[in-house]
Amino acid sequence: MRRLAAVLGFVLAGLVLAQSTGLVPIEPENGHEATVEAPGKKDPMSELLHWAIEHSDPETLKNLMEEYKEKNLTIKDIYGQEVVDAFFKTEGDVMSQQIAVIQDFRNESLPDSTLQAALEELEELLHQVDHAGNLNRMGGMKPLLEMALGEERGETTRSLALWVLGVAVQNNAPVQEELHRLGGVRSLAERLQLCGGQTSAQFCGKLLFCLSGLLKNSPVLQAIADQHGVTEWMMEVGIKHPAAAVVKKALGFLDTVFAQSPQLPFLETLTDTRDATAASVLGLVESPDVDTSEKAIALLGRLAELRPKLFSSFREELISAARRAQHHCEASGGDKDVCSGLLHAAAEVDRKLAGTAGPSQFQEL
């Protein structure tokens, strides 16, 4: 290990010297300069240098330096340009490399495992808003969308592509607009219609994640998605899906969209579907899964705010469903406060409905 540390220490020392003195100019072939570290931020290369020096044999390091000096060798001569580039690679370089792999997704000789590795590395970078903002400019957004919704790749790879897109658009209005201009809302909405059971829960869950991120905080895009049947699918299919993960995402989607777009045209259709809608959501209130129950109560609360008269006749059913939910929670060993919280949350919904239909029936709480 001392020999390895000595070699590493020499390489790193040489690289640091090259940068700081300019006596041994070494630049990556792509012309990118090394990223300047912010004050107080640790430089990974310097940390590696300190480790190498600490674990190396000074005599071995000295001999290596003398040998290379006598032969007039540079670090590039000894270790090659690839090693030098690796030390100076920026996150932008990594993005370019992974996007290049993704752009080649139709190449049948490219294994899914290689694509998945590129997608995972790209996803980590896209959590940074600036990198997400560069995704389309660098040519990565369109192939991601095409791969996710195409048939060239396996479902796991396509699901991962949806996840990457969903990360990119999270709370990022310019990126949301870019994906929309590429036909993202329309094409994702069309693909959603196939998620009634024929498509795996994994893919549909990622599709809902991507759609939610794309539409969040954008009433304009929410209205467009509503025109393409997204809201209707969430209410008619999503909250009835056999996969609990899809159900919960659909409940959360509806609550968020109704809060941000209270004039959404879909809400006008609830007059005709009131009984079926109430039955579906109330059935989820008494779910043995606490998270599902909480999300169903939250959606009912949102509907009570927007259409209190329409749903006021279901107050007794709400009470019964909430009590059963609390019983399920306590019977399964749930936290006492969490279990009682279900009933209290339902009480708040009842109070919203009580304004149009008499006093709350939860007065005993």
Backbone torsions as a table, in degrees:
resi	resn	phi	psi	omega
1	MET	NA	-31.6	179.6
2	ARG	-62.8	-38.7	178.8
3	ARG	-63.9	-45.4	179.2
4	LEU	-61.4	-44.3	-179.6
5	ALA	-64.1	-37.3	179.7
6	ALA	-65.0	-44.4	178.7
7	VAL	-63.1	-45.7	180.0
8	LEU	-62.8	-42.3	179.0
9	GLY	-61.5	-40.1	179.7
10	PHE	-65.6	-44.6	-179.6
11	VAL	-61.3	-48.2	-178.2
12	LEU	-65.6	-41.1	178.8
13	ALA	-61.2	-40.6	178.7
14	GLY	-64.3	-40.5	179.7
15	LEU	-66.1	-42.0	178.1
16	VAL	-63.4	-42.2	179.2
17	LEU	-63.3	-40.6	-179.4
18	ALA	-61.4	-40.8	-179.0
19	GLN	-71.9	-41.5	-171.4
20	SER	-80.8	-29.4	-175.9
21	THR	-108.2	-26.1	-177.6
22	GLY	77.0	6.3	-178.8
23	LEU	-73.1	-27.9	178.6
24	VAL	-124.6	81.3	-175.1
25	PRO	-69.4	117.7	178.4
26	ILE	-130.0	121.8	179.1
27	GLU	-129.5	145.9	175.1
28	PRO	-63.3	153.5	-176.8
29	GLU	-63.8	-27.7	-177.5
30	ASN	-81.6	-2.7	173.1
31	GLY	86.0	-1.5	-179.8
32	HIS	-72.5	142.3	176.8
33	GLU	-92.6	157.7	179.4
34	ALA	-65.3	143.8	179.8
35	THR	-70.6	133.9	177.9
36	VAL	-83.4	127.2	-178.2
37	GLU	-74.9	143.0	177.5
38	ALA	-70.1	151.6	178.9
39	PRO	-55.6	134.2	178.0
40	GLY	84.9	-8.5	179.9
41	LYS	-92.7	132.0	-177.5
42	LYS	-71.9	135.5	177.6
43	ASP	-87.9	116.8	-178.6
44	PRO	-55.9	-38.0	-179.0
45	MET	-66.0	-39.6	178.4
46	SER	-65.9	-39.1	178.2
47	GLU	-62.4	-41.0	179.2
48	LEU	-66.4	-36.6	176.9
49	LEU	-62.4	-45.9	179.4
50	HIS	-60.9	-40.1	178.4
51	TRP	-63.5	-44.6	-177.6
52	ALA	-63.1	-42.7	180.0
53	ILE	-65.9	-40.1	-178.1
54	GLU	-64.6	-33.9	-175.9
55	HIS	-102.2	6.3	-178.3
56	SER	-98.9	165.9	176.1
57	ASP	-93.8	116.3	-177.4
58	PRO	-55.0	-37.0	-178.7
59	GLU	-67.1	-41.4	178.3
60	THR	-64.3	-42.1	179.3
61	LEU	-62.9	-41.1	179.5
62	LYS	-62.5	-45.0	-179.8
63	ASN	-62.9	-40.0	179.0
64	LEU	-63.5	-43.0	-179.1
65	MET	-64.5	-40.6	178.4
66	GLU	-65.5	-40.6	-179.4
67	GLU	-61.7	-47.7	-178.4
68	TYR	-68.4	-31.5	178.8
69	LYS	-67.6	-43.2	-179.8
70	GLU	-63.0	-36.4	-176.9
71	LYS	-89.9	1.2	178.8
72	ASN	54.2	46.9	-178.3
73	LEU	-99.0	145.6	173.2
74	THR	-102.7	168.3	179.4
75	ILE	-63.3	-36.2	178.9
76	LYS	-64.3	-38.1	179.2
77	ASP	-60.9	-37.5	-172.2
78	ILE	-85.1	-46.3	-170.2
79	TYR	-108.8	-10.1	177.1
80	GLY	89.9	160.5	-177.1
81	GLN	-65.5	-32.1	-177.6
82	GLU	-61.8	-40.8	178.7
83	VAL	-65.3	-43.4	179.2
84	VAL	-61.6	-45.1	179.9
85	ASP	-61.3	-37.1	-178.5
86	ALA	-61.9	-36.4	-179.5
87	PHE	-70.3	-31.0	-174.3
88	PHE	-105.3	9.3	-176.6
89	LYS	-69.2	131.7	178.2
90	THR	-97.2	170.0	177.1
91	GLU	-65.2	-31.5	175.7
92	GLY	-63.6	-38.8	176.5
93	ASP	-62.7	-42.4	-179.9
94	VAL	-63.4	-43.2	177.4
95	MET	-58.6	-45.1	-179.9
96	SER	-60.2	-42.2	-179.2
97	GLN	-65.5	-44.6	-178.0
98	GLN	-70.5	-36.2	176.8
99	ILE	-64.2	-37.4	177.8
100	ALA	-61.1	-39.3	177.2
101	VAL	-65.4	-45.5	-177.9
102	ILE	-64.6	-37.3	179.0
103	GLN	-62.6	-20.7	-177.8
104	ASP	-96.6	21.4	-171.9
105	PHE	-64.5	-20.6	179.0
106	ARG	-81.8	-6.2	177.8
107	ASN	-72.3	111.6	-175.1
108	GLU	-65.3	-21.7	179.6
109	SER	-80.5	-8.6	179.5
110	LEU	-87.7	115.1	-177.4
111	PRO	-70.1	152.7	178.6
112	ASP	-59.9	-33.5	-178.5
113	SER	-62.1	-36.1	177.8
114	THR	-68.3	-41.8	177.5
115	LEU	-63.7	-42.1	-179.0
116	GLN	-64.1	-38.9	177.6
117	ALA	-63.9	-40.8	178.6
118	ALA	-66.2	-40.7	179.5
119	LEU	-64.4	-42.0	-178.7
120	GLU	-65.8	-41.0	179.6
121	GLU	-69.3	-38.0	178.6
122	LEU	-66.2	-40.2	-179.8
123	GLU	-59.5	-39.9	178.9
124	GLU	-61.3	-38.5	-178.8
125	LEU	-73.6	-32.1	-174.4
126	LEU	-73.9	-7.0	173.7
127	HIS	-66.9	-20.6	175.0
128	GLN	-84.6	126.6	-174.0
129	VAL	-56.6	-41.2	-178.3
130	ASP	-63.0	-42.0	179.2
131	HIS	-66.1	-40.7	177.8
132	ALA	-60.7	-37.5	179.3
133	GLY	-66.9	-21.5	-179.6
134	ASN	-93.9	-5.9	-173.6
135	LEU	-57.8	-49.6	-177.5
136	ASN	-71.1	-40.4	-179.9
137	ARG	-61.0	-33.3	-179.5
138	MET	-86.1	3.0	174.8
139	GLY	84.4	22.8	-176.7
140	GLY	-100.6	-21.4	-172.8
141	MET	-71.9	-46.3	-176.9
142	LYS	-62.5	-49.1	178.7
143	PRO	-63.8	-30.9	176.0
144	LEU	-62.6	-46.0	179.9
145	LEU	-64.8	-43.7	-179.1
146	GLU	-66.5	-39.3	178.5
147	MET	-67.0	-42.5	-177.2
148	ALA	-62.5	-37.9	-174.0
149	LEU	-102.4	-2.0	178.7
150	GLY	-88.0	-171.5	-178.8
151	GLU	-120.5	6.6	-176.1
152	GLU	-70.6	-26.0	-173.6
153	ARG	-119.6	163.4	179.6
154	GLY	-67.3	163.0	-175.0
155	GLU	-63.3	-35.7	179.7
156	THR	-63.6	-43.4	179.4
157	THR	-66.3	-42.6	179.8
158	ARG	-66.9	-36.3	176.5
159	SER	-63.7	-39.9	179.5
160	LEU	-65.9	-36.7	177.2
161	ALA	-63.3	-39.1	176.2
162	LEU	-63.6	-40.1	179.1
163	TRP	-62.5	-42.7	179.2
164	VAL	-62.0	-44.7	177.5
165	LEU	-61.6	-41.0	179.8
166	GLY	-62.8	-37.9	176.9
167	VAL	-66.1	-41.2	-176.5
168	ALA	-63.3	-37.1	-174.4
169	VAL	-89.9	-5.9	-176.9
170	GLN	-58.4	120.2	175.7
171	ASN	49.2	39.0	-177.3
172	ASN	-137.3	87.0	-173.7
173	ALA	-56.2	-44.5	179.4
174	PRO	-60.6	-38.3	179.8
175	VAL	-71.7	-36.7	174.6
176	GLN	-58.2	-44.5	-179.1
177	GLU	-65.8	-38.5	178.6
178	GLU	-63.1	-43.2	179.3
179	LEU	-66.6	-37.0	176.7
180	HIS	-63.0	-42.4	-179.6
181	ARG	-63.8	-24.0	176.1
182	LEU	-84.6	6.3	-179.5
183	GLY	86.9	20.3	-174.5
184	GLY	-63.5	-46.5	-178.3
185	VAL	-61.8	-48.5	-178.2
186	ARG	-63.3	-49.3	-175.5
187	SER	-68.9	-36.9	177.1
188	LEU	-68.5	-38.3	178.3
189	ALA	-64.9	-40.0	178.2
190	GLU	-64.7	-40.9	180.0
191	ARG	-68.6	-28.9	-179.8
192	LEU	-61.4	-31.6	-177.3
193	GLN	-64.0	-17.1	179.3
194	LEU	-91.5	3.7	-176.4
195	CYS	-94.5	28.2	179.3
196	GLY	-86.3	3.1	-179.2
197	GLY	147.7	-24.5	-178.8
198	GLN	-77.0	-24.2	-178.1
199	THR	-104.2	149.2	-176.8
200	SER	-64.6	153.7	178.7
201	ALA	-64.3	-32.1	179.8
202	GLN	-61.7	-49.2	-178.8
203	PHE	-65.8	-44.8	-178.1
204	CYS	-65.0	-37.6	177.7
205	GLY	-62.5	-42.1	178.2
206	LYS	-68.9	-33.9	177.9
207	LEU	-64.9	-42.4	177.6
208	LEU	-66.2	-37.1	177.1
209	PHE	-61.7	-44.1	-179.7
210	CYS	-66.3	-45.2	179.5
211	LEU	-63.4	-42.1	179.9
212	SER	-61.2	-44.6	178.6
213	GLY	-64.9	-37.1	-178.7
214	LEU	-67.9	-35.4	-172.9
215	LEU	-97.3	-16.1	-173.8
216	LYS	-60.3	136.0	177.7
217	ASN	64.7	18.1	179.5
218	SER	-130.8	87.4	178.0
219	PRO	-55.0	-31.7	179.4
220	VAL	-64.3	-49.1	179.5
221	LEU	-69.2	-32.7	177.6
222	GLN	-64.0	-38.8	177.9
223	ALA	-66.5	-39.2	178.4
224	ILE	-65.6	-43.6	178.6
225	ALA	-62.7	-37.3	178.2
226	ASP	-62.0	-39.3	177.4
227	GLN	-63.1	-28.9	179.7
228	HIS	-91.0	10.2	173.6
229	GLY	85.5	11.6	-177.2
230	VAL	-66.7	-47.3	-178.3
231	THR	-63.1	-42.4	179.1
232	GLU	-61.2	-42.4	179.5
233	TRP	-62.6	-41.9	-179.4
234	MET	-59.3	-41.8	-177.4
235	MET	-80.3	-39.7	-174.5
236	GLU	-86.4	-28.7	-175.7
237	VAL	-121.0	-47.8	-172.9
238	GLY	-57.8	-48.9	-177.4
239	ILE	-76.3	-4.4	176.3
240	LYS	-109.8	6.4	-176.0
241	HIS	-63.8	145.4	179.8
242	PRO	-66.8	-19.6	180.0
243	ALA	-92.1	122.5	-177.6
244	ALA	-59.1	-36.7	-178.7
245	ALA	-62.7	-39.2	179.2
246	VAL	-69.0	-42.1	179.1
247	VAL	-57.3	-47.6	-177.6
248	LYS	-65.9	-38.6	176.9
249	LYS	-65.3	-38.7	179.3
250	ALA	-66.6	-42.0	177.7
251	LEU	-60.9	-46.6	179.4
252	GLY	-64.0	-39.1	178.8
253	PHE	-60.5	-49.7	-177.6
254	LEU	-62.2	-43.7	179.4
255	ASP	-60.0	-45.1	-178.7
256	THR	-66.5	-47.2	-177.1
257	VAL	-65.8	-41.1	178.8
258	PHE	-65.0	-33.8	178.5
259	ALA	-69.1	-37.9	-175.5
260	GLN	-89.7	-19.8	179.7
261	SER	-133.5	70.0	-176.3
262	PRO	-66.7	-11.4	177.8
263	GLN	-102.4	16.9	-177.6
264	LEU	-58.1	131.7	-178.4
265	PRO	-54.1	-32.4	-178.3
266	PHE	-57.3	-35.1	-177.1
267	LEU	-60.8	-26.6	179.1
268	GLU	-70.5	-21.5	-178.8
269	THR	-81.5	-10.2	-176.7
270	LEU	-65.7	-22.3	177.8
271	THR	-59.4	-38.3	-178.5
272	ASP	-82.2	-24.2	-175.5
273	THR	-112.7	16.4	-173.2
274	ARG	-53.2	-52.4	-174.6
275	ASP	-62.3	-44.6	-179.6
276	ALA	-66.7	-40.3	179.3
277	THR	-63.6	-47.6	-179.5
278	ALA	-61.4	-42.6	-179.4
279	ALA	-62.6	-41.9	-178.8
280	SER	-65.3	-46.7	-176.5
281	VAL	-72.2	-40.2	177.7
282	LEU	-63.5	-34.9	176.1
283	GLY	-62.3	-32.8	178.7
284	LEU	-78.9	-23.7	177.6
285	VAL	-60.7	-40.1	-177.9
286	GLU	-91.0	19.9	176.9
287	SER	-62.5	142.8	175.7
288	PRO	-68.1	-13.6	176.7
289	ASP	-88.1	116.4	-174.1
290	VAL	-61.0	-41.3	-178.4
291	ASP	-62.0	-42.0	177.3
292	THR	-62.7	-44.3	179.5
293	SER	-60.5	-44.3	179.4
294	GLU	-61.2	-43.4	-178.7
295	LYS	-68.3	-35.4	178.5
296	ALA	-67.3	-41.3	177.9
297	ILE	-64.5	-39.9	178.5
298	ALA	-62.0	-41.1	179.0
299	LEU	-65.8	-41.2	176.6
300	LEU	-62.2	-37.4	176.6
301	GLY	-62.0	-39.8	178.5
302	ARG	-65.8	-42.8	178.4
303	LEU	-65.7	-34.4	178.1
304	ALA	-66.0	-32.7	176.7
305	GLU	-70.2	-42.1	-172.7
306	LEU	-86.8	-34.2	-178.3
307	ARG	-137.1	62.4	-175.2
308	PRO	-61.5	-41.5	-179.4
309	LYS	-65.8	-33.4	-175.7
310	LEU	-66.5	-34.2	-174.2
311	PHE	-112.3	8.4	-177.2
312	SER	-65.3	-23.4	-177.8
313	SER	-77.4	-2.8	-177.7
314	PHE	-104.5	19.4	-175.7
315	ARG	-65.0	-40.9	-179.7
316	GLU	-64.8	-40.7	177.9
317	GLU	-63.3	-37.1	177.7
318	LEU	-62.8	-44.0	179.3
319	ILE	-59.5	-49.2	-178.0
320	SER	-62.5	-43.3	-178.9
321	ALA	-64.6	-40.8	-179.9
322	ALA	-65.9	-39.6	178.4
323	ARG	-66.5	-39.4	177.0
324	ARG	-65.9	-37.2	177.6
325	ALA	-62.8	-42.5	178.1
326	GLN	-63.4	-40.6	178.8
327	HIS	-63.1	-45.2	177.9
328	HIS	-57.7	-43.8	-177.4
329	CYS	-63.1	-47.0	-178.9
330	GLU	-68.5	-37.7	-179.0
331	ALA	-66.5	-28.0	-179.6
332	SER	-90.7	7.7	177.5
333	GLY	82.8	22.3	-179.4
334	GLY	-70.3	161.5	178.7
335	ASP	-60.8	135.0	-175.8
336	LYS	-58.1	-43.7	-179.1
337	ASP	-66.1	-38.4	178.8
338	VAL	-65.5	-43.3	-178.5
339	CYS	-64.5	-46.5	179.3
340	SER	-68.7	-25.7	178.3
341	GLY	-62.3	-29.7	177.9
342	LEU	-62.8	-44.4	-179.4
343	LEU	-68.6	-38.8	179.1
344	HIS	-66.7	-38.3	177.7
345	ALA	-64.2	-40.0	177.2
346	ALA	-65.6	-33.1	178.2
347	ALA	-62.6	-38.4	178.5
348	GLU	-64.4	-38.4	177.1
349	VAL	-64.6	-42.9	-179.5
350	ASP	-61.5	-36.7	179.6
351	ARG	-66.3	-33.7	176.5
352	LYS	-66.8	-39.3	179.6
353	LEU	-74.6	-28.3	-176.4
354	ALA	-64.5	-23.3	-179.7
355	GLY	-62.5	-21.2	-179.5
356	THR	-112.2	-4.6	-174.7
357	ALA	-143.9	38.1	175.9
358	GLY	90.8	-178.9	-176.0
359	PRO	-65.9	155.8	-179.2
360	SER	-64.4	141.8	177.0
361	GLN	-88.3	8.5	177.9
362	PHE	-107.2	25.5	-175.6
363	GLN	-63.0	-22.3	-178.1
364	GLU	-72.8	-12.8	-178.3
365	LEU	-77.3	NA	NA
